[in-house]
Every structure is written in structure tokens, then in C-alpha cells.
Amino acid sequence: MSTQSSLMPFAYFRKGIIPSKEASISIASHSLQYGTTCFGGIRGYFREEKIRIFRLQDHFFRLKHAAKILGMQVHLSWEDFQEIISGLIQANDPKSDFYIRPFLFSENQVLTPRFDGLDFDLAIYVTPLNHYFDPNRGLRLMVSSWRKISDTSMSTKAKAGGCYVNSALATSEARRCGYDEALMMDEQGNVVEASVANLFVVYRGEVIMPEVGSSMLEGITRRTIIDFLQEEGIPIRSERIDRSMIYTCDELILTGTAAQVMYGHSVDGRVIGQGDVPGPICQNLRQKFVDVMISKTHPKSYSWVTEFNT
């Protein structure tokens, strides 16, 4: 897993592009105290001397929707967001793949956990990122003892900063136990996602995904995979997924902006499929990402890929 990174030289902070090392907040800031943030994660690829960004507009609207769910009062247009991203790319001039992290935060110094009455602003930093997980081997997974939070307790449809304490507990447990990543169950014992990725299982010839109304985050890469499966005519349905289905599935596929398309080698020591060889559906999905982002031969390349000259 590649988790260590350094910031690129410039960030967007307090309505301007400034050196990243100068972007700082007070230790008394509300978002630092209470985790009152929401964020996005956007992939950027350096190919053929051009920058390609995957589903930029979709990421923008998901950030806006998260702010709405949490009750943040933010005025930000798609046109302004696109202009900011373009300016950041020009300032940083990346020559390798990277990751863009936009987030909304509050610098108000108020000793009360709340969202109303606060001022929220946009900040964005950029960091180099090649592979989050090693794509050449399957992931060794464990079912975490920590349960995924319920949407009745805290919104799971918004990428809220505070929610990721839940993910951090599960990831840390998995790493301590010698695994790559954790799978998380909801309070009813259904497996709903990995700690930092959505999941699909190929079970008895069918592709099954957790129900949208469960505790999972509805990821943009997940939506991409659904589109790919539908265009291939591969049946897919939503269902509750228990631990036994995970143990006995033909393929376990994990998806996310950072993870991209990964496959499970094993869960709690039970080998999935052929272990270190991705299954045929996973291989198909990976090739479609290449068609979209690299060769740009996929019909969705035009609408999904925003390209900038360097």
C-alpha cells in the first residue's frame, strides 16, 4: 500500500493559490476540533504530455451534495471550481499521476459541535499518487470487529471528515493483524464496504453489490463500474451480503478513487477464486478503465475525462 505522500508546491487556500507550506489554520479552528469537514478525492493522470482528470464534474457535485447533507452553507459554482482546478494544475505542473483533495472546512473558533452559524471555505491540495494498493497482487482482507456506522447515526452518503475515524479504526486493526485492508459490516451483520472502498462480489455467476440504503458510501468509481457492467450486459443486482457469501464468492472486487479496481486474494484466510490471479470480470473492468483513461477509446472518455495541456 502506498500511503506516504508529499504535497505539490501549490494549494488553493483562502480563495487563492498559494505555496502549500503557507496554508495553515489555527489550532482552535472548529474543523480541527470537531471534524466538521467534508471532502472529495479526484484522480489525475499524466499521459502523452497531457493531464487527464477522471469525472471531475461528478466529484464537484458530490462535494456539494455532502455540504447540503451536513448543513454547510457554501456558495461555489461548477465554473469557479473548474477554474480553480485548472489554476492548480498550471501552478504545480505535475509530470506523474496525482491525487486532488478538495475539502470544505471552518476556521471559526467556537467551542460547540455544530454546523449552523459557521463559515465554511474551500481548500484544495495536490499530492503525487501512483498506486494506493499494489495492482499486481490480490488484497489479503479481514472482516473487522468494528462495525460501519449507520446513516441513522451519521450520514454515510457524505464524505464527512469525522466519519473516517470509523474507517481508521478498521484499517488500523487490519494492518496490526497483518492484513492489507478491512471489510466492514453494518449493525445487522451485512458486509457493506471496505474501510476505504466499495465492493462487488461475483457469487454463483451473478454480480452482487450491497444495497444503496445500507451504511455504505455511494462512490463515483462504484457508479462507473455499474455503467461498465451494464454496457457489457452483465447482470447486476443489489442484495444484503453476509460473511459466508464473501468467503465463498468467485470474485471479490474493490473499487474507489484511490484504490481504482482491485481484487481480493482472501478474506480471513479463505482464498477467493484463484487468489493472486484476478477473475475474468475484474480483468474486464480494469481494461475498461484503460480504454477510458489511457487509450481514450471508450465512448464515455469524452464525458468522463477532463484534459488539460501541461
Backbone bond lengths (Angstrom), bond angles and torsions (degrees), N, CA, C in turn:
res aa  C-N    CA-C-N  psi(-1)  N-CA   C-N-CA  omega(-1)  CA-C   N-CA-C  phi
1 M - - - 1.463 - - 1.518 109.70 -
2 S 1.319 117.27 130.77 1.458 122.14 176.69 1.523 108.91 -100.11
3 T 1.342 116.73 103.88 1.462 120.08 -177.40 1.525 112.55 -119.18
4 Q 1.334 117.49 -12.73 1.451 120.40 179.45 1.528 109.67 -86.66
5 S 1.314 116.97 135.15 1.455 119.67 -179.06 1.522 109.32 -152.30
6 S 1.305 115.83 162.92 1.458 121.63 175.15 1.519 107.80 -123.31
7 L 1.310 116.58 147.95 1.451 120.13 -177.99 1.519 110.58 -71.95
8 M 1.334 115.44 146.45 1.450 119.62 169.08 1.532 108.30 -71.85
9 P 1.348 118.30 162.40 1.474 121.00 -167.54 1.524 116.47 -58.87
10 F 1.354 117.25 -30.17 1.461 118.46 -173.19 1.526 112.17 -121.78
11 A 1.328 114.42 146.02 1.468 122.41 178.73 1.519 108.68 -132.73
12 Y 1.327 115.51 163.51 1.467 121.48 172.80 1.521 107.37 -100.66
13 F 1.334 116.79 122.95 1.461 120.99 -174.10 1.522 108.91 -155.70
14 R 1.320 116.26 132.46 1.469 122.63 -179.02 1.530 111.70 51.69
15 K 1.341 112.58 47.30 1.471 122.12 172.39 1.537 114.41 66.70
16 G 1.314 115.57 29.75 1.456 119.10 176.01 1.516 111.55 -158.82
17 I 1.319 116.74 160.71 1.464 122.09 176.37 1.520 107.64 -92.45
18 I 1.331 115.67 119.55 1.462 121.67 -175.09 1.531 108.91 -134.53
19 P 1.334 118.82 166.94 1.466 119.95 173.52 1.529 111.13 -57.65
20 S 1.314 116.77 134.98 1.474 120.91 -176.57 1.517 112.14 -56.63
21 K 1.329 117.33 -36.71 1.467 120.50 -177.32 1.533 112.20 -67.45
22 E 1.335 116.91 -14.60 1.465 120.04 178.84 1.527 112.90 -94.96
23 A 1.324 117.45 -4.86 1.468 121.55 -178.72 1.523 109.25 -86.06
24 S 1.311 116.80 99.36 1.464 120.45 -177.46 1.524 109.92 -143.58
25 I 1.325 115.72 159.70 1.459 121.85 -179.76 1.526 109.75 -129.74
26 S 1.318 116.04 166.08 1.458 122.07 178.66 1.533 110.45 -69.68
27 I 1.328 114.79 149.80 1.470 118.67 175.69 1.528 111.54 -66.53
28 A 1.330 117.44 -14.93 1.468 121.39 179.29 1.525 112.56 -93.57
29 S 1.331 117.86 4.89 1.460 120.13 -178.14 1.527 110.76 -62.03
30 H 1.334 114.74 141.83 1.460 120.92 -175.09 1.530 111.98 -58.42
31 S 1.324 117.16 -44.41 1.465 119.80 -176.03 1.522 112.26 -67.43
32 L 1.341 117.12 -30.09 1.456 119.80 175.24 1.525 110.95 -70.93
33 Q 1.322 116.85 -36.80 1.459 121.02 -178.50 1.527 112.75 -73.09
34 Y 1.344 116.45 -40.50 1.458 119.49 -167.88 1.527 114.93 -121.05
35 G 1.324 119.05 0.82 1.462 120.67 -179.46 1.509 113.57 69.60
36 T 1.340 116.88 26.49 1.466 120.94 -178.03 1.535 109.73 -83.62
37 T 1.289 115.03 72.05 1.465 122.84 177.42 1.524 109.08 -135.55
38 C 1.327 115.50 162.20 1.463 120.52 163.06 1.521 106.72 -139.21
39 F 1.307 116.58 153.83 1.457 118.79 -170.01 1.518 111.74 -147.96
40 G 1.306 115.29 171.07 1.453 122.33 174.54 1.512 109.28 -132.94
41 G 1.318 116.21 168.95 1.463 122.25 175.80 1.515 108.04 -137.42
42 I 1.323 117.22 122.64 1.462 121.58 -172.77 1.522 108.97 -126.57
43 R 1.313 116.28 131.27 1.463 121.59 179.87 1.528 111.39 -87.42
44 G 1.332 114.80 135.55 1.452 121.09 172.28 1.519 109.52 -121.84
45 Y 1.324 116.99 138.73 1.465 122.31 -177.75 1.526 109.57 -123.26
46 F 1.331 115.81 137.51 1.467 121.51 175.95 1.529 107.84 -101.74
47 R 1.333 115.66 109.09 1.456 121.03 -176.85 1.524 109.59 -140.00
48 E 1.324 116.50 132.95 1.465 122.87 174.73 1.533 111.20 52.81
49 E 1.337 115.18 42.90 1.469 122.32 178.99 1.525 112.75 62.00
50 K 1.320 116.67 22.17 1.459 121.66 176.45 1.529 109.85 -128.36
51 I 1.318 115.51 155.81 1.454 121.77 174.16 1.521 108.67 -99.76
52 R 1.318 115.91 128.27 1.459 121.39 177.27 1.525 109.30 -119.79
53 I 1.319 115.55 127.06 1.464 121.30 -179.98 1.524 108.70 -114.33
54 F 1.329 115.27 134.65 1.453 121.42 -173.50 1.521 112.20 -91.77
55 R 1.329 116.20 118.95 1.461 125.29 172.68 1.539 111.95 52.79
56 L 1.307 115.33 50.91 1.461 121.44 -177.11 1.520 112.54 -59.98
57 Q 1.324 117.23 -45.93 1.463 119.54 -178.14 1.526 111.55 -65.59
58 D 1.322 117.63 -37.20 1.466 120.59 177.60 1.528 110.88 -62.76
59 H 1.324 116.35 -39.81 1.464 119.55 177.87 1.528 111.16 -66.09
60 F 1.323 116.70 -38.58 1.463 119.73 177.89 1.531 110.56 -60.15
61 F 1.320 116.89 -48.31 1.463 119.05 -176.77 1.526 111.79 -69.42
62 R 1.331 117.42 -31.23 1.460 117.39 175.77 1.525 110.70 -65.64
63 L 1.338 117.48 -38.11 1.460 120.57 176.83 1.527 110.57 -63.24
64 K 1.324 116.64 -42.15 1.464 120.73 178.02 1.529 111.26 -63.51
65 H 1.324 116.36 -41.36 1.463 120.08 179.85 1.526 110.88 -66.25
66 A 1.335 116.83 -37.94 1.461 119.78 177.43 1.523 110.58 -62.40
67 A 1.340 116.22 -42.37 1.464 119.87 177.81 1.521 111.07 -60.69
68 K 1.327 115.94 -39.71 1.468 120.18 179.85 1.522 111.08 -65.58
69 I 1.332 116.40 -43.81 1.470 120.17 179.18 1.530 110.56 -59.33
70 L 1.328 116.04 -42.39 1.461 120.61 -175.56 1.528 113.37 -81.41
71 G 1.324 116.45 -10.57 1.453 119.70 179.12 1.515 113.96 84.31
72 M 1.340 116.95 21.70 1.464 120.64 176.65 1.530 109.46 -79.77
73 Q 1.311 117.28 133.39 1.456 121.89 176.85 1.534 108.51 -92.25
74 V 1.333 115.63 102.13 1.461 120.89 -175.56 1.524 108.88 -131.94
75 H 1.319 117.30 131.96 1.458 122.19 177.66 1.529 108.00 -112.39
76 L 1.315 115.58 102.70 1.461 121.36 -177.06 1.521 108.33 -146.77
77 S 1.319 116.50 122.86 1.469 120.41 -179.52 1.524 110.32 -94.47
78 W 1.330 114.75 158.21 1.456 120.68 176.15 1.524 110.82 -59.60
79 E 1.329 117.24 -41.02 1.461 121.08 -179.00 1.536 111.26 -62.32
80 D 1.335 116.45 -42.78 1.469 119.86 178.77 1.526 110.81 -66.39
81 F 1.331 116.46 -41.81 1.463 120.68 -179.52 1.526 110.38 -61.92
82 Q 1.319 116.35 -45.79 1.461 121.10 179.74 1.535 110.81 -61.05
83 E 1.325 116.54 -39.88 1.466 120.54 179.51 1.530 111.17 -66.21
84 I 1.335 116.25 -38.72 1.465 120.28 178.35 1.531 110.24 -64.13
85 I 1.334 116.72 -46.02 1.467 120.54 179.52 1.525 110.40 -60.51
86 S 1.323 116.68 -43.50 1.461 120.77 178.53 1.531 111.11 -60.10
87 G 1.329 116.85 -43.13 1.456 120.72 178.71 1.513 112.53 -63.97
88 L 1.334 117.02 -39.37 1.461 120.93 178.60 1.525 111.39 -65.03
89 I 1.324 116.18 -40.96 1.467 119.91 179.24 1.524 110.41 -64.48
90 Q 1.324 116.90 -43.13 1.465 120.16 178.80 1.527 110.98 -63.72
91 A 1.333 117.02 -40.11 1.469 120.40 -178.11 1.528 111.52 -69.03
92 N 1.328 117.38 -41.03 1.466 121.05 -175.86 1.528 113.48 -86.00
93 D 1.331 116.78 -25.56 1.459 122.54 177.45 1.539 112.06 47.33
94 P 1.328 118.62 58.51 1.476 120.43 -176.72 1.527 112.53 -66.41
95 K 1.331 114.95 144.58 1.461 121.61 178.57 1.524 111.82 -121.03
96 S 1.314 115.87 18.45 1.465 122.20 175.71 1.519 107.46 -152.68
97 D 1.324 117.46 174.44 1.457 121.28 179.68 1.531 110.17 -63.84
98 F 1.324 116.15 151.05 1.456 119.29 -174.93 1.530 110.51 -151.37
99 Y 1.303 113.88 176.11 1.466 122.55 -176.70 1.522 108.36 -133.20
100 I 1.325 116.29 132.90 1.460 122.13 179.78 1.529 108.47 -107.55
101 R 1.320 116.73 127.86 1.462 121.07 179.78 1.528 109.97 -117.62
102 P 1.350 117.50 94.83 1.466 119.92 171.56 1.530 109.59 -87.16
103 F 1.321 116.98 142.09 1.459 118.64 176.54 1.524 110.63 -151.76
104 L 1.314 114.35 154.39 1.457 122.41 177.67 1.518 108.56 -105.77
105 F 1.320 116.81 132.99 1.460 120.30 -174.44 1.524 109.84 -146.01
106 S 1.309 114.83 164.26 1.465 121.04 178.86 1.524 109.91 -120.52
107 E 1.332 115.81 131.74 1.462 121.21 175.12 1.521 112.09 -96.74
108 N 1.334 117.06 -0.05 1.470 118.89 178.96 1.530 110.64 -57.19
109 Q 1.302 115.64 143.68 1.465 120.66 -179.91 1.530 108.44 -106.87
110 V 1.328 114.01 81.61 1.466 121.77 -175.69 1.522 108.11 -124.89
111 L 1.325 116.30 127.72 1.462 120.05 -177.91 1.523 111.46 -89.60
112 T 1.323 115.34 54.93 1.462 121.17 177.82 1.522 108.32 -147.52
113 P 1.339 119.61 128.25 1.464 120.58 176.31 1.526 110.16 -73.78
114 R 1.335 116.50 110.52 1.455 120.81 -175.68 1.527 108.52 -161.65
115 F 1.331 116.66 166.32 1.457 122.31 171.25 1.525 111.47 -114.08
116 D 1.332 116.87 -30.93 1.459 119.66 -178.17 1.524 110.50 -73.48
117 G 1.330 114.95 148.62 1.451 120.27 176.86 1.514 115.32 77.55
118 L 1.335 118.05 5.29 1.461 121.85 179.23 1.520 110.61 -104.12
119 D 1.307 115.80 156.17 1.460 121.84 174.12 1.529 108.40 -98.43
120 F 1.323 115.80 125.91 1.466 120.48 179.03 1.519 109.92 -113.92
121 D 1.316 115.32 140.12 1.454 120.96 -177.29 1.520 109.26 -131.83
122 L 1.325 115.97 162.67 1.463 122.52 -179.60 1.517 110.20 -95.91
123 A 1.316 116.07 135.59 1.461 122.60 169.56 1.531 107.67 -131.75
124 I 1.311 117.05 149.92 1.463 121.53 179.74 1.523 108.93 -143.63
125 Y 1.316 116.09 130.44 1.458 119.21 169.47 1.521 109.40 -123.50
126 V 1.324 115.57 163.18 1.461 122.55 -177.50 1.525 107.98 -128.09
127 T 1.317 116.33 137.10 1.460 120.25 -179.34 1.523 110.00 -138.46
128 P 1.329 119.01 143.70 1.465 119.97 175.90 1.529 110.45 -61.70
129 L 1.311 117.17 140.10 1.468 121.04 176.36 1.517 109.27 -155.00
130 N 1.309 115.54 117.75 1.457 120.46 175.00 1.519 108.36 -93.47
131 H 1.331 117.87 -88.55 1.464 121.12 178.69 1.525 109.71 -114.17
132 Y 1.317 116.39 128.79 1.459 121.14 175.33 1.527 109.94 -73.19
133 F 1.333 116.14 -43.33 1.458 122.98 171.55 1.526 108.73 -116.01
134 D 1.324 116.83 152.95 1.460 121.69 175.55 1.526 108.67 -67.14
135 P 1.348 118.74 114.81 1.466 120.21 -175.95 1.521 114.19 -73.76
136 N 1.334 116.33 -8.86 1.464 120.00 -174.80 1.522 113.44 -91.97
137 R 1.315 116.73 3.08 1.465 118.77 175.72 1.519 109.54 -145.29
138 G 1.326 115.14 153.35 1.453 119.26 178.85 1.515 111.62 -76.13
139 L 1.318 116.02 157.68 1.456 121.68 -177.97 1.520 111.43 -84.17
140 R 1.328 115.94 134.86 1.473 121.64 171.18 1.529 106.36 -87.92
141 L 1.314 116.22 117.42 1.464 121.73 -172.06 1.520 111.34 -117.41
142 M 1.321 115.37 155.45 1.461 120.84 170.59 1.515 108.44 -131.85
143 V 1.310 116.15 151.93 1.465 120.89 172.64 1.522 106.90 -82.95
144 S 1.301 116.25 117.64 1.455 121.26 -173.77 1.532 111.89 -68.98
145 S 1.317 115.03 150.84 1.466 119.64 172.28 1.530 111.06 -76.89
146 W 1.331 116.58 -15.95 1.462 120.82 176.84 1.523 109.66 -84.95
147 R 1.320 118.07 131.64 1.459 122.42 179.21 1.530 110.20 -87.98
148 K 1.323 115.08 147.84 1.465 120.22 176.06 1.524 109.21 -69.31
149 I 1.328 115.92 137.24 1.455 119.96 179.26 1.530 110.40 -61.73
150 S 1.312 115.76 150.74 1.456 122.20 -179.94 1.523 110.24 -90.81
151 D 1.326 116.04 149.56 1.460 120.55 176.95 1.527 111.70 -65.19
152 T 1.316 116.92 -16.14 1.459 119.57 176.34 1.528 111.66 -78.12
153 S 1.336 116.56 -14.79 1.465 121.01 178.68 1.516 112.05 -101.89
154 M 1.321 115.67 -39.14 1.458 121.56 -177.96 1.517 107.33 -159.25
155 S 1.316 118.26 135.26 1.460 120.06 -172.97 1.520 112.08 -58.13
156 T 1.324 115.79 124.49 1.466 120.45 175.11 1.522 111.25 -95.91
157 K 1.323 117.19 -0.61 1.470 120.86 177.84 1.532 112.08 -93.49
158 A 1.329 116.29 -5.33 1.462 121.53 177.11 1.529 108.28 -114.77
159 K 1.339 116.39 136.12 1.464 120.05 175.29 1.531 107.72 -78.88
160 A 1.315 114.98 75.39 1.459 121.44 -178.43 1.524 109.54 -88.32
161 G 1.338 116.09 136.03 1.450 120.24 -176.33 1.518 113.12 -54.88
162 G 1.316 117.10 -45.02 1.457 120.35 -177.71 1.515 114.23 -61.56
163 C 1.341 116.68 -28.85 1.470 120.20 179.80 1.522 111.96 -62.64
164 Y 1.313 117.06 -25.66 1.460 119.94 -171.47 1.523 113.58 -80.39
165 V 1.334 117.66 -3.26 1.459 119.45 166.29 1.528 108.65 -62.37
166 N 1.329 116.52 -39.23 1.460 122.17 176.51 1.528 110.88 -58.46
167 S 1.337 116.78 -47.18 1.462 121.00 178.28 1.524 111.50 -65.35
168 A 1.341 116.55 -39.24 1.462 120.53 -178.43 1.523 111.62 -63.61
169 L 1.328 116.78 -38.10 1.461 119.97 177.83 1.530 110.78 -62.76
170 A 1.336 116.32 -43.78 1.462 120.37 -178.43 1.526 111.51 -69.04
171 T 1.339 116.55 -44.41 1.462 120.11 179.49 1.521 111.04 -62.31
172 S 1.324 116.72 -44.80 1.463 120.80 -178.65 1.520 111.17 -62.75
173 E 1.332 116.96 -40.79 1.453 120.53 177.54 1.526 111.06 -60.98
174 A 1.338 116.17 -45.49 1.463 120.55 -179.74 1.525 111.22 -61.23
175 R 1.330 116.48 -44.42 1.463 120.09 -178.93 1.530 111.57 -65.43
176 R 1.322 116.77 -40.07 1.462 119.92 178.28 1.519 111.65 -62.63
177 C 1.329 115.83 -31.81 1.462 120.80 -177.94 1.531 112.58 -88.99
178 G 1.326 117.53 3.78 1.451 120.69 175.24 1.514 115.18 90.91
179 Y 1.327 118.30 13.73 1.464 122.54 179.57 1.539 110.32 -102.10
180 D 1.323 114.91 164.61 1.464 120.61 178.31 1.521 112.81 -81.32
181 E 1.332 116.49 -35.51 1.461 120.39 -170.04 1.525 108.89 -159.46
182 A 1.330 115.26 162.08 1.463 121.31 -178.81 1.521 110.80 -111.68
183 L 1.319 115.76 144.24 1.459 121.90 166.19 1.515 107.30 -99.51
184 M 1.343 116.30 144.31 1.453 120.17 -175.54 1.529 111.20 -121.20
185 M 1.313 115.02 137.16 1.458 121.68 176.37 1.518 109.65 -102.55
186 D 1.339 115.64 154.37 1.460 119.63 173.01 1.518 109.26 -83.60
187 E 1.327 116.45 -175.18 1.461 120.35 -176.46 1.519 112.80 -66.66
188 Q 1.344 117.68 -19.12 1.467 121.63 178.76 1.534 112.61 -90.86
189 G 1.326 117.30 0.05 1.457 120.39 178.35 1.514 114.33 87.69
190 N 1.331 117.61 15.52 1.460 121.31 176.13 1.528 109.53 -92.48
191 V 1.333 116.96 136.02 1.454 120.76 176.28 1.529 107.79 -75.84
192 V 1.337 116.85 122.59 1.460 119.95 -172.58 1.532 113.91 -113.46
193 E 1.321 117.77 -28.50 1.460 120.17 178.18 1.519 109.64 -174.00
194 A 1.332 115.77 171.50 1.451 120.19 167.72 1.521 107.77 -83.24
195 S 1.319 117.13 173.27 1.468 118.46 -175.97 1.522 111.51 -66.14
196 V 1.359 117.59 -27.73 1.471 120.12 179.90 1.526 111.70 -134.17
197 A 1.330 118.17 25.90 1.465 119.99 -178.13 1.522 110.48 -158.76
198 N 1.331 115.28 153.89 1.458 121.17 169.79 1.527 109.26 -81.21
199 L 1.326 115.89 167.59 1.459 118.18 -179.38 1.525 111.70 -139.34
200 F 1.330 113.73 153.81 1.457 124.55 172.26 1.523 106.61 -132.34
201 V 1.329 116.76 144.62 1.464 119.83 173.21 1.523 108.94 -121.16
202 V 1.319 115.18 141.16 1.455 121.17 169.90 1.529 105.50 -99.29
203 Y 1.331 115.54 111.50 1.463 121.56 -171.20 1.521 109.37 -130.16
204 R 1.322 115.83 115.34 1.462 122.29 -178.28 1.527 111.44 53.24
205 G 1.325 114.63 42.46 1.456 120.39 174.91 1.517 115.40 85.28
206 E 1.325 117.47 -3.42 1.468 120.91 -180.00 1.519 110.28 -110.62
207 V 1.339 116.41 149.73 1.463 121.07 172.02 1.520 107.64 -95.10
208 I 1.326 115.74 123.75 1.458 121.84 -176.87 1.527 108.61 -123.98
209 M 1.319 115.42 139.01 1.465 120.61 176.65 1.518 109.14 -127.99
210 P 1.329 117.93 153.43 1.464 119.76 177.08 1.524 111.09 -59.95
211 E 1.300 116.11 152.96 1.458 121.04 -179.60 1.525 110.89 -66.60
212 V 1.334 116.03 142.84 1.458 121.05 -179.56 1.528 111.03 -60.11
213 G 1.305 117.47 -34.54 1.456 120.99 -178.48 1.511 113.88 -76.10
214 S 1.341 117.92 2.43 1.460 120.48 179.28 1.524 109.50 -80.25
215 S 1.315 116.81 -163.08 1.462 121.10 -174.53 1.526 114.02 -84.27
216 M 1.314 118.26 5.70 1.465 119.92 -172.35 1.527 111.89 -82.28
217 L 1.348 114.06 158.73 1.449 121.72 168.35 1.526 108.36 -83.13
218 E 1.321 116.53 133.46 1.470 120.83 -178.60 1.528 108.52 -85.94
219 G 1.338 116.85 93.01 1.449 122.23 -171.68 1.518 114.46 -76.67
220 I 1.332 115.49 155.76 1.466 121.17 177.86 1.524 110.54 -72.70
221 T 1.331 117.82 -38.51 1.469 119.68 175.45 1.517 109.96 -64.87
222 R 1.322 117.47 -35.20 1.462 120.94 175.73 1.524 110.62 -59.50
223 R 1.333 116.57 -44.96 1.465 120.28 178.46 1.529 110.75 -63.23
224 T 1.334 116.22 -35.60 1.465 120.91 177.55 1.518 110.81 -62.91
225 I 1.329 115.85 -44.77 1.472 120.60 179.90 1.527 110.77 -62.24
226 I 1.317 116.88 -40.64 1.467 120.30 178.38 1.528 109.89 -60.46
227 D 1.328 117.22 -43.19 1.470 120.78 177.20 1.524 111.26 -60.69
228 F 1.329 117.13 -43.44 1.461 121.05 179.66 1.528 111.09 -61.64
229 L 1.324 116.43 -45.00 1.460 120.63 -178.99 1.524 111.00 -64.21
230 Q 1.313 116.47 -41.20 1.460 120.16 -179.21 1.525 111.79 -65.93
231 E 1.322 117.29 -39.49 1.470 119.09 -179.57 1.530 111.32 -69.90
232 E 1.342 116.93 -23.95 1.467 121.12 176.21 1.526 111.88 -85.18
233 G 1.320 116.36 -6.13 1.463 119.84 -177.79 1.510 113.29 72.64
234 I 1.338 116.74 22.75 1.466 121.27 179.11 1.526 108.75 -87.66
235 P 1.321 118.61 119.22 1.469 120.67 -178.42 1.530 111.22 -60.31
236 I 1.316 114.71 140.29 1.454 120.58 178.40 1.520 108.27 -143.45
237 R 1.315 116.31 140.57 1.457 119.30 179.57 1.521 110.66 -146.32
238 S 1.320 115.23 159.40 1.460 122.04 177.95 1.522 109.34 -94.84
239 E 1.310 115.75 140.48 1.472 120.39 -179.08 1.519 108.69 -162.52
240 R 1.301 116.45 158.74 1.458 120.29 170.84 1.528 108.71 -71.22
241 I 1.325 115.62 134.46 1.463 121.39 -175.79 1.520 108.37 -117.08
242 D 1.319 116.89 118.56 1.458 119.43 179.11 1.532 110.49 -97.44
243 R 1.316 115.52 173.09 1.455 120.82 -175.80 1.524 112.14 -62.36
244 S 1.324 117.32 -37.01 1.466 120.25 -179.20 1.529 111.82 -64.78
245 M 1.344 117.35 -36.23 1.465 120.35 176.02 1.525 110.88 -63.49
246 I 1.336 115.95 -39.46 1.460 120.00 177.93 1.527 110.32 -62.84
247 Y 1.324 116.71 -45.48 1.469 120.69 -178.20 1.534 112.00 -60.57
248 T 1.332 117.17 -33.06 1.473 120.44 -171.15 1.526 113.72 -110.54
249 C 1.321 117.59 12.08 1.469 119.26 -178.37 1.530 111.02 -75.10
250 D 1.335 115.23 161.93 1.464 121.06 178.51 1.524 111.59 -80.23
251 E 1.327 116.57 -36.65 1.461 122.12 177.53 1.522 108.50 -144.34
252 L 1.320 114.95 145.10 1.453 122.09 172.10 1.528 106.77 -123.36
253 I 1.320 116.97 117.24 1.460 122.24 -174.16 1.521 109.04 -115.90
254 L 1.323 116.55 129.40 1.461 122.31 178.92 1.524 108.93 -112.87
255 T 1.330 116.14 137.28 1.465 120.37 -176.06 1.521 110.65 -134.49
256 G 1.321 115.45 146.32 1.452 121.43 176.23 1.510 110.02 180.00
257 T 1.322 116.80 165.64 1.460 119.67 -179.08 1.523 110.99 -59.62
258 A 1.319 117.61 -48.35 1.464 120.17 179.52 1.531 110.72 -74.51
259 A 1.329 116.76 -46.16 1.471 121.11 -176.05 1.523 112.67 -71.81
260 Q 1.328 117.58 -26.42 1.459 124.55 -173.14 1.542 108.94 62.06
261 V 1.339 119.55 -118.91 1.471 121.02 178.78 1.525 108.30 -121.67
262 M 1.328 116.01 108.81 1.463 121.71 179.74 1.528 109.96 -118.15
263 Y 1.315 115.40 167.95 1.466 119.78 179.63 1.521 109.58 -132.13
264 G 1.325 115.27 150.95 1.442 120.59 -179.80 1.514 111.88 -86.37
265 H 1.318 116.59 129.30 1.465 121.71 172.19 1.520 110.20 -78.39
266 S 1.340 115.46 -43.61 1.464 119.94 -176.53 1.518 109.60 -159.64
267 V 1.326 114.57 159.02 1.466 121.69 175.36 1.521 107.92 -130.97
268 D 1.306 117.12 121.30 1.469 122.60 -177.01 1.533 111.15 50.97
269 G 1.320 116.17 38.06 1.458 121.73 178.12 1.515 115.22 84.34
270 R 1.344 119.04 -5.81 1.471 121.31 176.80 1.531 108.63 -88.52
271 V 1.322 117.03 117.82 1.458 121.34 -177.36 1.523 110.11 -70.65
272 I 1.329 115.73 134.31 1.466 122.69 179.73 1.530 108.72 -98.25
273 G 1.324 116.98 126.35 1.465 120.98 178.15 1.508 111.08 57.19
274 Q 1.346 116.28 -126.60 1.456 120.78 179.84 1.526 112.37 -100.05
275 G 1.316 116.29 20.29 1.449 120.01 173.84 1.510 113.49 73.52
276 D 1.328 116.91 -103.62 1.460 120.71 -174.89 1.517 113.75 -83.04
277 V 1.307 118.05 6.55 1.466 121.22 176.09 1.523 108.12 -108.48
278 P 1.331 118.55 119.24 1.470 118.69 179.04 1.516 110.93 -63.56
279 G 1.322 115.92 144.62 1.457 120.72 179.94 1.518 112.04 -71.25
280 P 1.327 117.69 169.74 1.469 120.94 -175.06 1.524 113.91 -62.77
281 I 1.327 117.99 -36.13 1.463 119.03 179.72 1.521 110.41 -70.07
282 C 1.322 117.62 -41.59 1.455 120.75 176.62 1.527 110.82 -60.91
283 Q 1.313 117.33 -43.85 1.465 120.86 178.52 1.527 110.92 -60.75
284 N 1.326 116.16 -41.95 1.470 120.91 178.21 1.523 111.07 -60.55
285 L 1.330 116.94 -45.16 1.460 121.73 -178.26 1.529 111.14 -66.02
286 R 1.319 116.52 -39.62 1.469 119.99 177.78 1.531 110.80 -62.50
287 Q 1.324 116.12 -41.04 1.461 118.98 179.85 1.522 110.90 -64.39
288 K 1.320 116.82 -35.29 1.457 119.64 179.43 1.530 111.34 -66.22
289 F 1.324 117.07 -34.90 1.453 119.03 174.67 1.525 110.99 -63.73
290 V 1.321 116.70 -39.33 1.463 120.80 175.97 1.529 109.73 -61.94
291 D 1.325 116.51 -43.35 1.466 120.88 -179.91 1.527 111.70 -61.81
292 V 1.343 116.04 -36.31 1.464 120.23 -179.22 1.529 111.26 -75.67
293 M 1.339 116.37 -51.44 1.457 120.48 -168.34 1.523 114.17 -91.90
294 I 1.327 118.12 -35.78 1.457 120.60 -171.12 1.523 111.70 -97.67
295 S 1.319 116.25 -60.82 1.469 119.13 -178.62 1.525 112.17 -82.47
296 K 1.328 116.34 -19.42 1.480 122.75 -178.94 1.532 111.56 54.52
297 T 1.321 115.34 42.58 1.462 120.74 178.49 1.525 112.18 -102.75
298 H 1.321 117.17 -2.62 1.457 121.05 -178.61 1.529 109.54 -84.92
299 P 1.334 118.38 142.32 1.478 120.28 -179.93 1.527 114.01 -57.46
300 K 1.347 117.74 -26.42 1.463 120.36 -178.13 1.538 112.64 -84.79
301 S 1.331 117.18 -5.51 1.464 119.11 -178.27 1.525 111.29 -55.54
302 Y 1.307 116.91 -41.54 1.467 121.02 -175.42 1.529 111.22 -62.10
303 S 1.331 116.90 -42.54 1.462 120.02 -176.19 1.530 113.07 -88.12
304 W 1.309 118.36 -22.29 1.458 121.51 -176.36 1.519 114.20 -96.40
305 V 1.313 117.90 -20.81 1.460 120.82 -173.49 1.532 109.79 -111.02
306 T 1.331 115.46 122.08 1.464 121.57 172.84 1.518 107.14 -99.55
307 E 1.324 116.93 124.98 1.459 120.79 -173.94 1.519 111.04 -113.57
308 F 1.333 115.01 136.71 1.465 122.14 177.65 1.516 108.62 -125.55
309 N 1.320 116.91 141.09 1.457 121.26 172.19 1.519 109.69 -79.23
310 T 1.336 116.23 145.65 1.480 119.63 178.19 1.525 109.52 -97.97
